[in-house]
Amino acid sequence: MNKSAINSDRLPASNPCEEMLSILLRRRSLTVKDMTEPGPSDNEIATILTAGSRVPDHKKLVPWRFLTIQGGARADLGKTLRTVFHKNNPVADEELLNFEENRLMRAPLVIAVISTATEDNPKNVPEWEQILTAGAVCQNILLAANALGYAGQWLTEWYAFDEDILNELGLTQEERIAGFIYIGSATKDPAERGRPDVAAITQNWSATNK
């Protein structure tokens, strides 16, 4: 796609793209155990985050922010994961503690999408709408990573909800982790899984079928 068209102030009313539709219809997460180096370059990370930010956002509140965790920072945070997990699970054996310490090493890049949603905001945007847009950010990041040739998986896991870890990451009391997005190169193609029957969960509304 022409980059000048992306940066233009005027957007086309419609822009049919079979390649994008194919990505959407075939999108599939890959588990982190099947990821490896290399991860995205700095320029690719910037592209992924820019795409992540192109989501519906009522009154342009931008109720999210990003933390990128890569390189040695993954091991540094992993040491904290080990310590906190051991505190919460004092009988955990060495094998499990080692696994917790190496969680973030499973992929070369981890992006923490932080929801800054709050009921108390100057534009009176419902908190629920802010939460939804953070979820849309996570999905756009996955799609952008796929479009650049990388695999991705959206995870939370226990450390997304642990107060000690959230403090270590610098979150405020009002902030929450919408997701840790693991991104790397695929070592295998993901197998397809069952999908919902769209017809079974779709109904045409009318006044007569209330």
C-alpha positions in Angstrom: 0.0 0.0 0.0 1.2 3.5 -0.8 2.5 5.1 2.4 1.5 8.5 1.2 -2.1 7.3 1.2 -1.8 6.1 4.8 -0.5 9.5 5.9 -3.0 11.5 3.8 -5.5 13.7 5.6 -8.2 12.4 3.3 -9.1 8.7 3.5 -10.8 6.8 0.7 -14.5 6.1 1.4 -13.8 2.5 0.5 -10.7 0.5 -0.3 -11.4 -3.1 -1.2 -8.4 -5.3 -0.3 -8.6 -9.1 -0.9 -5.3 -9.6 0.9 -6.6 -8.0 4.1 -9.8 -10.0 3.9 -7.8 -13.2 3.6 -5.8 -12.3 6.7 -9.0 -11.6 8.7 -10.6 -14.8 7.6 -7.6 -17.0 8.3 -6.2 -15.2 11.4 -5.0 -17.7 14.0 -2.9 -17.3 17.1 0.2 -19.3 17.5 1.1 -20.5 21.0 4.3 -19.0 22.4 6.0 -22.3 22.7 6.1 -22.4 18.9 7.8 -18.9 18.6 11.4 -18.1 18.2 13.8 -15.3 17.0 13.9 -13.1 15.2 11.3 -10.6 16.4 10.2 -7.4 14.8 12.8 -4.6 14.2 12.4 -1.2 15.8 10.7 0.1 12.6 8.4 -2.8 12.5 7.5 -2.4 16.2 6.6 1.2 15.5 4.4 0.1 12.6 2.7 -2.5 14.8 2.0 0.0 17.5 0.8 2.6 15.0 -1.6 0.0 13.6 -2.6 -0.9 17.1 -3.7 2.7 17.7 -5.9 2.9 14.6 -9.0 1.7 16.4 -12.4 3.3 17.2 -11.9 5.6 20.1 -14.9 7.6 21.3 -14.0 11.3 21.6 -10.3 10.5 21.0 -9.6 9.8 24.6 -6.8 7.3 23.9 -7.5 5.1 27.0 -4.5 2.9 26.6 -0.7 2.9 26.6 2.1 0.5 25.7 5.1 -1.1 27.3 7.5 -3.1 25.1 9.5 -5.8 26.8 12.4 -7.3 24.8 16.0 -8.2 25.0 17.5 -8.3 28.5 14.4 -6.6 30.0 12.5 -9.9 29.6 15.0 -11.7 31.9 15.0 -8.8 34.4 11.2 -8.9 34.7 11.4 -12.7 34.7 13.3 -12.5 38.0 10.5 -10.5 39.5 8.0 -13.0 38.2 9.9 -15.8 39.9 10.2 -13.9 43.2 6.5 -13.0 43.3 5.3 -16.4 42.2 7.4 -18.0 45.0 6.0 -15.6 47.5 2.5 -16.6 46.5 3.3 -20.3 46.1 6.0 -21.1 48.8 5.9 -24.8 48.0 6.6 -24.4 44.3 9.5 -26.6 43.2 12.6 -25.4 41.2 11.2 -26.6 37.9 8.1 -24.5 38.2 10.0 -21.5 39.5 12.4 -21.7 36.5 9.3 -21.8 34.2 7.9 -18.7 35.7 11.2 -16.9 35.5 11.4 -17.7 31.8 7.8 -16.9 30.8 8.8 -13.7 29.0 11.6 -15.4 27.2 9.2 -17.5 25.1 9.0 -14.8 22.4 11.5 -12.1 21.3 8.9 -9.3 21.9 6.2 -8.8 24.4 3.9 -5.8 24.2 1.9 -5.0 27.3 -1.3 -3.1 26.3 -2.3 -1.1 29.4 -5.9 0.0 29.7 -6.2 3.5 31.3 -10.0 3.3 31.3 -11.7 5.3 34.0 -15.2 6.5 34.8 -13.8 9.9 35.8 -12.7 11.5 32.6 -13.2 15.0 31.2 -15.0 13.8 28.1 -17.6 11.7 29.9 -16.8 8.6 27.8 -18.4 5.5 29.4 -15.7 3.3 31.0 -17.0 0.2 29.1 -16.3 1.9 25.8 -12.8 2.6 26.9 -12.3 -1.0 27.9 -13.6 -2.2 24.5 -11.2 0.0 22.6 -8.2 -1.4 24.5 -9.3 -4.8 23.3 -9.5 -3.6 19.8 -5.9 -2.3 20.1 -4.8 -5.8 21.1 -6.5 -7.3 18.1 -5.0 -4.7 15.7 -1.6 -5.5 17.1 -2.1 -9.2 16.3 -3.2 -8.4 12.8 -0.3 -6.1 12.1 2.2 -8.6 13.4 0.7 -11.2 11.1 0.7 -8.8 8.1 4.5 -8.3 8.7 5.1 -12.1 8.7 5.2 -12.7 12.5 3.2 -14.9 14.8 1.4 -13.5 17.8 -0.6 -14.6 20.9 -2.6 -12.4 23.2 -2.2 -13.6 26.8 -2.9 -12.4 30.3 -2.0 -15.2 32.7 -1.6 -14.6 36.5 0.9 -11.8 36.3 -1.5 -9.5 34.5 -3.6 -9.4 37.7 -0.9 -9.5 40.4 -0.5 -6.3 42.4 3.2 -6.7 42.9 3.8 -7.2 39.2 1.6 -4.3 38.2 3.6 -2.1 40.6 6.8 -3.3 39.1 5.5 -2.3 35.7 4.6 1.1 37.0 0.8 0.9 36.6 -1.5 3.1 38.6 -4.4 1.9 40.7 -6.8 2.7 37.9 -4.8 0.9 35.1 -5.2 -2.7 34.1 -3.4 -5.0 31.7 -5.6 -5.6 28.6 -3.1 -8.1 27.3 0.5 -9.2 26.9 0.9 -9.7 23.2 3.8 -12.1 22.5 5.3 -11.7 19.0 8.0 -13.7 17.2 8.8 -15.9 14.3 6.8 -19.1 13.9 8.5 -22.5 14.1 5.4 -24.2 12.7 2.0 -23.4 11.2 -0.9 -23.3 13.7 -3.6 -25.9 13.4 -7.1 -24.6 12.8 -9.5 -24.9 15.6 -13.3 -25.0 15.9 -15.0 -21.7 15.0 -18.5 -20.6 15.9 -21.4 -21.2 13.5 -22.1 -17.6 12.6 -25.6 -18.4 11.4 -26.5 -20.0 14.8 -25.5 -16.8 16.7 -27.0 -14.3 14.3 -30.6 -13.0 14.3 -32.3 -10.4 12.2 -34.1 -8.2 14.6 -37.6 -6.9 13.9 -40.4 -5.7 16.1 -42.3 -9.0 15.7 -39.6 -11.2 17.1 -38.9 -9.4 20.4 
